[in-house]
Amino acid sequence: MNVHTLPSTPRIQPSQPVEIRVSVDGEALSVLIEWGVIERWLGEFANDPEAVKRALHSRRSEIERVVQARVFAHGMPISGELALSVRDFPRR
């Protein structure tokens, strides 16, 4: 399974899921990363949009692995959307 993030500008609003675009075997998927994940990654810097963008970029491969695991386990969502929560990301 080939999974990679697509170029996009994420919509960042504190307390709202952050949406990014991912390709799974050439099929586009909207991935909604719950705000709790962003807070875990960034702590007090979670409200800084540039810090969120940097975190999304630096954790791109981790996000891709999580998406791959979820799609492998449950199949491609019919809705074209996949929500990821803190349970999906192991603590570092």
N, C-alpha and C positions, 0 to 999 in steps of 0.2 A: 504494500500500500504506500503510495507516494503522497506525503502530506507536506505542504509548505504554506507559510503566510503569504498573503497577497499585499501588494503595495496599497495602502489606504491611510486615511487620516482618521484615527480613532476618535470617537465622540467621548469626551471626558467631562463628566459632571459628578462631583462628589456625591456619594451615597447611591449612585446609579450604576448599573453594570456598564462595563467598558466593552464596546463592540469592535471586533476586528474581523477581517475577512481571511479565510483560509481555503486553500484548494485541497480537495481529497480526490486523488486520481482524476484530476482535471475538472471536478465538479465543485463549484463555489459553495461555501458554507459560512454563515454568520456565526461567530463565536462570541457569546456574551460572558465576560469574566466578571463575576460578582465583586462588588466593592470590597468585601471582606478579604478577598485575595490580595487586592491592591494594598489594603491597610497592613496585611501581614508582611508583604514584601517591603513596603516603604515606611511603615510606622508614621512618625510625625510629618514626613514629607509627602504623604498620600494626597494632600490637597494641592500639590504643585503639578500642574499639567505637564510641564517639561520633564519632571522626575518620573511621572507615570509613563510618558512616551519612551524615555530611556529604559525603564524597567521592562516594558513590553518588548523593546528591541533586544535587550540583553538576555531576556528569558524566552526568546523566540523558539529555540530548539526544545525547551521544556514544555512550552505550550503545544508545540507540534506533537510531541510524544504523548501528551495527555489526550489530545484530540484523536490521535491514531488509536490509542487504547480504547477510548470510549466508542469510536466508530467500529472497531474490530469486535468489541463485546456486544454492542447493541444495534449495529447497522447504521446506515446513513439516515439521519432524521428526515422524515417526509416534509416537515415544515421548512427545512433548510436552515434551521437554527439549532445551536447547541449551547446550553448554559453550563459553565464551569464554576464550581464553588471551592471553598477551602478544602473540602474532603478530597477533591481531585488532585491536589498538589501536596506532595510530601513536604514536611518541614525540612529546611536546610540546616 
